[in-house]
Amino acid sequence: MYCGNFLNIKKWLLLLEQSNITIRRYNSIPIEQVCKEPPEIQLIHNLKTWLEGGEWTTFWHMKQLLKTTKESEILLPLVIARPKQKNYKIDLSVLVDPGGSRMATSKYLGKKTLPFDIIWPKELLHEMDFLSGFNEILSAEQFIEPYENIKINYNMLLCSDMPCETCITNNKIHNSPYRYCVNWSNDWFYSQNQDYYTWYKKNKNFKTEKLMDWYFI
């Protein structure tokens, strides 16, 4: 087993069950059913943030993903977890976390579908009736299967409700209760893991009228 905290996952799934929360795993949801926004909006936003002196990591992550996603399929589910408020106006695109960058780059490249784990209160599952083709997660072994298939060591960061000890300990923004993300032992998900600083030194004087060109040099 490559998972380093399997017992924690079993406890977390029990917590979800006790909280009347379920996980549905969809292998192929049309991207348009989750995200109506043109992908360029997010891509340009993160690019401008970097060009205007902000952090470079999100732009660089998306730049790497554009190359990787063009060459291969997305292997792991994006995660959507619903906020607790019963009157919450559902907008799935803003709830994707982790996976927003994979969604934007996939849509930009013309991919049609993506896998998702949707974490939802059982009493509100009727809100998901417009989606089809899922398996309910019933065990920890089933839950980690796609991650085990990567054959690289990892740990799961598993959220609870507020206050979330996991997010506090790991300095994460607590966007939704009961979501999860993965810490990998290496960045296997980039097909060509370039060094940002080497690339920047080579291309810092690049000029173009088309901002998206930055993603492809």
Backbone bond lengths (Angstrom), bond angles and torsions (degrees), N, CA, C in turn:
res aa  C-N    CA-C-N  psi(-1)  N-CA   C-N-CA  omega(-1)  CA-C   N-CA-C  phi
1 M - - - 1.461 - - 1.529 110.22 -
2 Y 1.338 116.06 135.22 1.459 121.23 -178.60 1.531 112.46 -92.85
3 C 1.317 116.18 -15.68 1.470 121.21 -179.75 1.524 110.41 -73.92
4 G 1.334 116.21 130.57 1.454 120.75 -177.00 1.521 114.88 -92.57
5 N 1.324 118.17 -7.18 1.471 119.74 -179.56 1.533 111.42 -139.72
6 F 1.325 114.65 51.07 1.464 121.52 -176.40 1.528 112.08 -60.32
7 L 1.321 117.51 -39.72 1.467 120.01 -179.70 1.528 111.08 -64.48
8 N 1.337 116.74 -35.50 1.465 119.96 176.42 1.528 111.15 -63.96
9 I 1.323 116.09 -36.30 1.466 120.34 178.54 1.526 110.38 -65.29
10 K 1.322 116.95 -42.07 1.469 120.10 178.07 1.532 111.01 -61.21
11 K 1.333 115.89 -41.46 1.472 119.95 178.43 1.528 110.63 -66.44
12 W 1.325 116.35 -39.03 1.470 121.05 -179.60 1.528 111.07 -65.25
13 L 1.324 116.82 -43.20 1.463 120.16 178.30 1.525 111.12 -64.53
14 L 1.315 117.16 -34.07 1.467 120.47 174.77 1.524 110.53 -66.28
15 L 1.338 116.55 -40.21 1.463 120.89 176.13 1.526 110.79 -60.23
16 L 1.318 117.67 -42.84 1.460 120.98 177.38 1.521 111.02 -60.90
17 E 1.315 116.49 -44.18 1.459 120.81 179.90 1.521 110.24 -61.74
18 Q 1.322 117.05 -43.93 1.473 121.09 179.75 1.524 111.70 -67.17
19 S 1.345 116.65 -25.27 1.463 121.88 179.77 1.525 112.18 -92.88
20 N 1.346 116.71 5.36 1.464 122.95 178.49 1.537 111.44 64.11
21 I 1.325 114.67 38.85 1.467 122.50 178.33 1.518 108.50 -112.92
22 T 1.323 117.12 140.50 1.456 120.70 177.52 1.529 110.29 -125.51
23 I 1.333 115.44 159.81 1.471 121.34 174.81 1.522 108.02 -116.66
24 R 1.318 115.20 122.58 1.457 120.91 172.65 1.528 108.60 -105.75
25 R 1.309 116.15 128.42 1.476 120.92 178.78 1.522 109.20 -104.36
26 Y 1.321 114.20 115.56 1.463 122.32 178.21 1.521 108.32 -104.01
27 N 1.324 116.86 125.35 1.459 119.88 -178.18 1.522 113.21 -82.13
28 S 1.349 116.56 -20.21 1.462 118.01 -173.82 1.529 110.65 -157.79
29 I 1.329 115.89 88.37 1.464 121.35 175.15 1.529 108.82 -101.41
30 P 1.327 118.30 130.59 1.466 119.61 174.41 1.527 110.59 -56.83
31 I 1.322 116.37 128.98 1.465 120.45 -176.62 1.518 110.90 -58.12
32 E 1.323 117.63 -36.03 1.461 121.33 -178.14 1.527 112.33 -63.67
33 Q 1.328 117.43 -22.10 1.459 119.66 178.02 1.524 111.63 -76.97
34 V 1.299 116.52 -16.06 1.466 121.16 179.71 1.518 111.65 -106.80
35 C 1.317 117.04 -39.49 1.474 121.26 -172.84 1.521 111.00 -131.04
36 K 1.336 116.04 113.26 1.463 121.34 176.86 1.531 111.64 -90.56
37 E 1.321 116.53 -21.30 1.464 121.76 -174.03 1.526 111.64 -68.78
38 P 1.343 117.99 136.68 1.462 119.76 174.91 1.531 110.44 -58.16
39 P 1.326 118.84 133.70 1.465 120.81 -175.47 1.523 113.27 -64.01
40 E 1.334 116.59 -24.10 1.463 119.38 -179.56 1.520 112.47 -60.72
41 I 1.330 116.99 -27.17 1.468 119.83 -178.48 1.520 110.20 -60.12
42 Q 1.319 117.16 -49.13 1.461 120.45 -179.87 1.518 111.57 -70.61
43 L 1.323 116.93 -40.15 1.467 120.47 -179.59 1.525 111.13 -62.66
44 I 1.324 117.13 -46.44 1.469 120.88 -179.41 1.525 110.71 -68.44
45 H 1.327 117.58 -38.62 1.462 120.58 178.84 1.524 111.26 -57.59
46 N 1.326 116.94 -48.76 1.465 120.00 -178.08 1.514 111.97 -70.95
47 L 1.327 117.03 -32.13 1.458 120.33 175.41 1.522 110.65 -65.71
48 K 1.339 117.34 -46.89 1.468 120.69 -179.80 1.531 110.93 -63.87
49 T 1.323 116.88 -37.96 1.465 119.82 176.96 1.524 110.41 -55.10
50 W 1.321 116.03 -44.53 1.467 120.60 178.90 1.531 111.45 -69.57
51 L 1.333 117.74 -47.18 1.471 121.22 -177.57 1.522 112.02 -62.04
52 E 1.328 116.91 -28.62 1.463 121.45 -178.12 1.521 112.64 -92.13
53 G 1.331 116.16 13.35 1.463 120.24 172.81 1.514 115.62 99.12
54 G 1.331 116.88 5.86 1.462 119.63 178.95 1.518 111.76 -84.44
55 E 1.336 116.14 -167.16 1.467 119.85 -177.76 1.540 110.19 -67.40
56 W 1.329 115.17 150.39 1.455 121.31 -174.80 1.531 112.76 -101.93
57 T 1.332 116.94 -12.33 1.455 119.59 -167.51 1.533 113.87 -65.32
58 T 1.350 117.66 -39.04 1.468 118.56 -178.19 1.523 110.78 -71.31
59 F 1.339 117.34 -42.60 1.468 120.05 174.68 1.522 110.30 -56.70
60 W 1.314 116.83 -46.13 1.461 120.89 -176.95 1.531 110.89 -66.31
61 H 1.312 116.84 -40.06 1.469 121.28 176.78 1.523 110.42 -59.18
62 M 1.328 116.88 -45.24 1.460 120.35 -178.55 1.522 111.49 -70.84
63 K 1.308 116.97 -34.42 1.468 120.87 176.16 1.525 110.47 -62.30
64 Q 1.331 116.03 -44.40 1.461 120.45 177.96 1.536 110.81 -65.08
65 L 1.331 115.79 -40.56 1.465 119.95 -178.82 1.526 112.31 -65.66
66 L 1.322 117.51 -35.02 1.465 119.60 179.19 1.520 110.81 -59.45
67 K 1.308 116.88 -41.23 1.464 120.26 178.26 1.523 110.86 -69.73
68 T 1.333 116.01 -46.45 1.459 120.40 -177.29 1.526 111.68 -64.41
69 T 1.342 116.45 -45.47 1.458 121.19 -176.71 1.519 111.58 -67.36
70 K 1.319 116.90 -30.78 1.464 120.38 177.42 1.519 110.45 -65.57
71 E 1.327 116.33 -32.27 1.462 121.05 -173.45 1.524 113.56 -93.18
72 S 1.343 118.26 -16.60 1.461 119.56 -173.76 1.523 110.97 -151.63
73 E 1.322 115.77 168.60 1.446 122.03 178.80 1.535 110.37 -85.00
74 I 1.329 115.94 155.99 1.463 120.98 173.37 1.526 108.22 -74.37
75 L 1.325 117.09 121.57 1.459 121.51 -172.95 1.527 113.84 -91.94
76 L 1.326 116.88 -23.84 1.461 120.21 -171.82 1.524 111.19 -118.67
77 P 1.324 117.13 147.21 1.468 119.53 -176.73 1.520 113.53 -67.75
78 L 1.321 115.87 139.81 1.452 121.36 165.96 1.525 106.85 -74.45
79 V 1.318 117.06 155.95 1.464 120.20 -173.08 1.527 110.72 -115.09
80 I 1.323 115.06 132.73 1.461 121.91 173.49 1.523 107.82 -127.15
81 A 1.325 116.74 122.60 1.465 121.50 177.18 1.525 108.91 -124.49
82 R 1.327 116.21 133.74 1.462 120.76 -174.81 1.524 112.04 -85.01
83 P 1.339 117.42 134.73 1.471 120.20 170.43 1.526 111.20 -60.71
84 K 1.321 117.03 160.98 1.461 121.53 -171.97 1.529 114.02 -74.22
85 Q 1.344 118.03 -29.63 1.454 120.16 -172.89 1.530 111.45 -59.17
86 K 1.333 116.85 125.14 1.460 120.34 -177.26 1.519 112.14 -66.52
87 N 1.327 116.87 -27.91 1.465 120.46 -179.09 1.523 112.12 -92.47
88 Y 1.324 117.39 16.09 1.464 121.14 -179.80 1.527 110.09 -62.08
89 K 1.313 116.52 130.44 1.466 121.18 177.56 1.521 108.42 -80.75
90 I 1.324 116.07 113.23 1.456 121.06 -170.05 1.526 111.55 -69.80
91 D 1.320 115.22 121.44 1.466 123.21 169.60 1.517 105.87 -135.15
92 L 1.318 116.37 94.92 1.462 120.61 -172.86 1.521 112.69 -59.33
93 S 1.325 117.59 -33.09 1.456 119.84 -174.39 1.525 112.59 -61.44
94 V 1.339 117.38 -35.69 1.464 119.71 -178.55 1.524 111.59 -81.95
95 L 1.322 117.27 -9.73 1.460 120.84 179.67 1.526 112.72 -94.36
96 V 1.319 117.74 -6.46 1.468 120.80 -178.98 1.527 109.51 -71.27
97 D 1.336 115.95 112.57 1.469 120.98 -178.50 1.528 108.97 -170.61
98 P 1.327 117.46 112.29 1.463 127.59 0.45 1.537 112.01 -80.07
99 G 1.333 115.29 159.29 1.447 120.63 175.52 1.509 115.50 131.30
100 G 1.352 118.49 -4.97 1.459 119.91 -178.04 1.519 113.04 -59.94
101 S 1.314 116.82 -39.03 1.472 120.22 179.72 1.520 111.11 -69.21
102 R 1.325 116.87 -40.10 1.472 119.98 176.78 1.525 110.87 -63.59
103 M 1.331 116.53 -36.81 1.458 119.89 179.38 1.525 110.95 -67.01
104 A 1.332 117.09 -46.08 1.462 120.75 -178.23 1.527 111.51 -64.59
105 T 1.333 116.72 -45.19 1.471 119.20 -178.50 1.521 111.33 -69.14
106 S 1.326 117.16 -36.94 1.470 119.80 177.99 1.524 110.80 -64.25
107 K 1.326 115.75 -43.77 1.460 119.42 -179.67 1.528 110.84 -65.94
108 Y 1.322 116.94 -40.01 1.472 120.59 178.77 1.529 110.66 -60.48
109 L 1.327 116.35 -38.15 1.464 121.34 -177.87 1.524 113.21 -82.55
110 G 1.328 117.09 0.46 1.454 120.25 176.14 1.512 115.40 87.96
111 K 1.339 117.55 11.62 1.459 119.74 175.02 1.531 108.63 -65.69
112 K 1.305 116.65 147.85 1.460 120.83 -174.28 1.520 114.24 -102.13
113 T 1.324 118.12 -31.89 1.463 120.99 -175.42 1.527 110.74 -135.51
114 L 1.328 115.52 160.68 1.458 122.31 177.38 1.536 109.32 -146.09
115 P 1.336 117.20 154.98 1.467 119.86 173.34 1.528 110.85 -83.92
116 F 1.320 116.10 144.83 1.467 121.06 -179.66 1.524 110.59 -138.36
117 D 1.324 115.68 144.50 1.462 122.53 161.44 1.522 107.15 -103.90
118 I 1.323 116.54 119.93 1.461 121.48 179.98 1.527 108.38 -109.26
119 I 1.329 115.56 118.16 1.463 123.29 -175.09 1.526 107.22 -104.85
120 W 1.336 116.24 113.88 1.474 119.36 -164.14 1.531 111.37 -143.38
121 P 1.335 117.31 145.08 1.467 119.44 172.52 1.526 110.72 -63.00
122 K 1.301 116.91 134.72 1.465 120.59 -176.89 1.527 111.73 -60.01
123 E 1.320 116.66 -35.49 1.465 119.55 -177.26 1.525 112.91 -71.15
124 L 1.345 116.48 -12.06 1.461 120.42 -178.56 1.530 112.60 -115.25
125 L 1.322 116.96 15.20 1.463 119.97 -177.48 1.524 112.99 -63.51
126 H 1.319 117.32 -19.46 1.470 118.99 176.89 1.530 111.37 -60.67
127 E 1.333 116.96 -21.72 1.471 120.17 177.79 1.520 111.67 -66.46
128 M 1.329 117.19 -18.43 1.459 122.47 -178.36 1.527 112.62 -102.12
129 D 1.318 117.05 13.56 1.464 120.05 -176.97 1.525 113.04 -63.01
130 F 1.330 117.64 -20.44 1.467 119.90 -178.89 1.526 112.05 -78.62
131 L 1.351 117.28 -7.58 1.461 121.74 177.10 1.523 109.62 -104.69
132 S 1.327 116.21 148.25 1.468 119.81 -179.44 1.526 109.68 -138.37
133 G 1.334 114.86 167.27 1.450 120.54 174.83 1.507 114.64 80.07
134 F 1.324 117.22 61.54 1.460 120.75 -177.07 1.520 110.95 -131.32
135 N 1.331 115.19 161.99 1.453 123.34 167.91 1.525 107.96 -120.34
136 E 1.320 116.24 135.13 1.456 119.48 176.10 1.523 109.26 -79.43
137 I 1.329 115.78 134.17 1.462 120.35 177.79 1.525 108.89 -75.39
138 L 1.343 115.95 121.07 1.455 121.24 -175.32 1.522 113.68 -116.89
139 S 1.332 116.88 -8.11 1.463 119.44 -178.60 1.525 109.91 -152.72
140 A 1.320 115.60 160.14 1.466 120.98 177.67 1.529 110.54 -65.56
141 E 1.316 116.86 -36.71 1.467 120.54 179.08 1.528 111.08 -62.43
142 Q 1.321 115.93 -42.93 1.465 120.15 177.40 1.527 110.66 -65.36
143 F 1.319 116.29 -40.53 1.468 121.30 -177.49 1.523 112.00 -61.10
144 I 1.329 117.93 -43.04 1.477 120.36 -174.11 1.527 113.18 -88.80
145 E 1.311 118.64 -2.88 1.466 120.75 -173.15 1.531 114.07 -51.48
146 P 1.338 120.17 -50.70 1.474 118.25 -178.84 1.526 112.96 -64.78
147 Y 1.324 116.80 -28.27 1.467 120.42 179.29 1.524 111.13 -76.57
148 E 1.326 116.32 -36.65 1.461 120.34 175.46 1.528 111.18 -64.12
149 N 1.331 116.70 -32.29 1.465 120.50 -178.32 1.529 112.88 -66.15
150 I 1.329 117.23 -18.01 1.465 120.22 178.05 1.522 110.74 -72.80
151 K 1.343 116.99 -27.70 1.466 123.79 176.95 1.530 112.68 64.45
152 I 1.335 114.98 41.06 1.462 122.97 174.82 1.521 107.43 -135.17
153 N 1.324 117.44 140.87 1.465 121.08 -177.41 1.525 111.66 -62.60
154 Y 1.324 116.09 143.77 1.459 121.31 -178.57 1.518 110.39 -157.36
155 N 1.331 115.01 163.36 1.460 123.41 170.02 1.516 108.55 -129.66
156 M 1.311 116.41 147.75 1.455 122.22 176.01 1.530 110.28 -95.25
157 L 1.330 115.97 134.80 1.461 121.67 168.18 1.528 106.69 -98.07
158 L 1.316 116.72 119.16 1.461 122.46 -167.95 1.520 110.34 -118.40
159 C 1.324 116.33 117.30 1.458 120.89 -176.45 1.523 112.06 -83.75
160 S 1.317 114.14 150.03 1.460 121.93 169.65 1.524 107.63 -112.33
161 D 1.303 116.79 -162.59 1.453 120.59 173.79 1.532 108.75 -81.42
162 M 1.307 117.25 173.53 1.467 120.99 178.11 1.523 110.78 -71.64
163 P 1.347 119.16 141.88 1.467 125.31 -8.62 1.528 110.46 -74.92
164 C 1.324 116.61 136.28 1.453 121.51 -173.84 1.530 109.61 -95.14
165 E 1.319 115.84 110.41 1.460 120.82 -178.05 1.523 111.75 -62.32
166 T 1.344 116.84 -34.86 1.469 120.52 179.75 1.523 111.08 -62.23
167 C 1.331 117.17 -47.18 1.469 120.58 -179.10 1.519 111.16 -67.68
168 I 1.319 117.29 -37.98 1.468 120.82 178.66 1.518 110.08 -64.40
169 T 1.317 117.32 -46.72 1.467 122.18 -177.43 1.516 112.06 -65.19
170 N 1.338 116.76 -38.01 1.462 121.29 -175.04 1.523 113.44 -100.83
171 N 1.345 116.47 9.88 1.463 121.86 176.89 1.528 111.59 55.91
172 K 1.338 115.54 46.89 1.453 122.02 179.14 1.524 110.42 -107.00
173 I 1.330 116.15 152.65 1.457 120.82 173.51 1.527 108.05 -79.08
174 H 1.323 116.57 126.39 1.472 121.18 -178.38 1.524 108.94 -86.63
175 N 1.330 116.70 91.54 1.459 120.75 -175.34 1.522 112.97 -80.94
176 S 1.323 116.72 -39.19 1.470 120.54 -178.31 1.522 108.90 -149.05
177 P 1.329 117.41 150.76 1.470 119.63 177.58 1.526 111.39 -70.55
178 Y 1.322 115.89 145.34 1.459 123.89 170.59 1.531 114.64 67.85
179 R 1.308 117.42 18.47 1.465 118.16 172.75 1.527 108.55 -80.75
180 Y 1.315 116.23 173.94 1.466 120.41 177.28 1.522 109.73 -146.31
181 C 1.313 115.76 158.88 1.454 121.40 171.23 1.526 107.96 -145.50
182 V 1.323 116.26 173.12 1.456 121.51 -171.95 1.520 110.55 -122.56
183 N 1.313 116.27 134.70 1.459 122.76 169.62 1.525 108.47 -103.14
184 W 1.329 115.95 114.47 1.464 121.43 -179.45 1.526 110.71 -93.23
185 S 1.312 115.64 154.94 1.466 119.82 178.65 1.526 111.81 -73.97
186 N 1.344 117.62 -19.08 1.473 121.14 171.95 1.523 109.31 -155.40
187 D 1.323 115.90 163.39 1.470 121.58 -176.32 1.529 110.76 -82.70
188 W 1.314 116.36 67.39 1.458 121.90 -177.48 1.522 112.89 -66.94
189 F 1.348 117.07 -20.86 1.465 121.20 -169.28 1.520 113.43 -79.72
190 Y 1.335 118.89 -1.04 1.459 121.15 172.14 1.526 108.80 -98.96
191 S 1.332 116.86 128.72 1.461 119.21 -179.65 1.528 111.36 -70.36
192 Q 1.314 116.62 -26.76 1.467 121.14 177.60 1.525 107.21 -142.93
193 N 1.311 116.61 96.53 1.463 121.44 -172.58 1.528 110.48 -81.59
194 Q 1.330 115.37 81.47 1.455 121.11 -179.92 1.531 110.85 -70.22
195 D 1.316 115.27 156.56 1.454 120.82 174.49 1.529 108.72 -89.89
196 Y 1.331 116.00 124.78 1.463 120.45 -177.09 1.514 111.81 -58.37
197 Y 1.309 118.30 -46.71 1.459 121.28 -173.47 1.521 111.96 -66.13
198 T 1.329 116.97 -36.40 1.472 120.14 175.63 1.515 110.41 -65.64
199 W 1.339 115.45 -44.51 1.466 119.84 178.61 1.524 110.99 -62.54
200 Y 1.326 117.63 -43.44 1.458 121.34 -177.62 1.530 111.11 -64.44
201 K 1.308 117.32 -41.78 1.466 120.88 179.19 1.526 110.66 -59.49
202 K 1.310 115.80 -37.69 1.463 121.00 -178.73 1.522 112.08 -75.98
203 N 1.342 118.58 -32.79 1.465 121.89 -168.86 1.525 115.17 -117.88
204 K 1.328 118.29 8.29 1.459 120.03 -172.97 1.527 113.82 -63.33
205 N 1.324 117.50 -21.57 1.461 120.68 179.93 1.529 112.64 -99.50
206 F 1.299 116.33 12.70 1.458 121.65 179.80 1.533 110.20 -61.58
207 K 1.328 116.50 136.43 1.462 122.29 178.98 1.525 109.73 -123.20
208 T 1.337 116.33 137.43 1.458 120.79 177.54 1.514 109.38 -160.74
209 E 1.327 116.04 151.00 1.454 120.99 174.68 1.526 111.00 -89.76
210 K 1.333 117.25 -14.21 1.449 122.12 -179.65 1.524 108.51 -105.99
211 L 1.328 116.41 107.41 1.462 120.53 -174.29 1.522 112.96 -57.30
212 M 1.327 118.32 -36.63 1.458 121.02 -178.03 1.522 112.95 -62.12
213 D 1.349 116.93 -17.88 1.462 119.52 178.49 1.520 112.27 -58.86
214 W 1.343 116.72 -28.50 1.465 120.45 179.75 1.528 112.16 -58.70
215 Y 1.309 116.08 -29.31 1.462 119.58 -178.10 1.524 113.14 -74.99
216 F 1.314 116.77 -12.71 1.469 118.91 -170.62 1.531 113.56 -122.66
217 I 1.335 116.76 12.85 1.468 117.80 175.88 1.519 108.66 -101.32
